[in-house]
């Protein structure tokens, strides 16, 4: 199975020292993991020049050098698909006749790679991207609360956007860690216990993964 991972998820996993668990998850599930050149730049090459983030970048670079993560080159086809996605996504919600920017270029590029290479999953921690595909009505409510005004929706664009990603599943780093726990893949990094699962899930939350405490409690109960 092919999957695409974005910058935020990659950094969450590396900064919480869960790359070994993630590596075993990718191997055990026979996932061909793809990233864009922009994600590689943002999560590895640029951070390597900053001592504060150098260790996290080095962890990711090791996984890339092992062939577990494959960097996809920028092509004219990928650029066109990325621009198509970003234009469509950022013309769905409107406030006072002005379009609201929903997706940035890096996120759109990851989604474009998923479409062009037939990926069945996208690993993304950012809530907005997932909500646009999985729960746009909730996203509309969030935008209205943030801007304290009514938001109009271009339903034609919304339907076209969601149709582009029909059949593609979205996973956060917490989902990956919980699945890895269920599959008994903690052994290389942690003991297989509920305390370790709880610690790992909260670590991803505090590292930037969009997950509620209620969701974490439900994962632990399962």
Secondary structure, 3 states (H helix, E strand, C coil): CEEEECHHHHHHHHHCCCHHHHHHHHHHCCCEEEEEHHHHHHHHHCHHHCCCCHHHHHHHHHHHHCCCEEEECCCHHHHHHHHHHHHHHCCCEEECCEECCCCCHHHHHHHHHHHHCCCCEEECCCHHHHHHHHCHHHHHHHHHHHHCCCCEECHHHHHHHHHHCCCCEEECHHHHHHHHHHCCCCCCCCCCCHHHHHHHHHHHHHCCCCCCHHHHHHHHHC
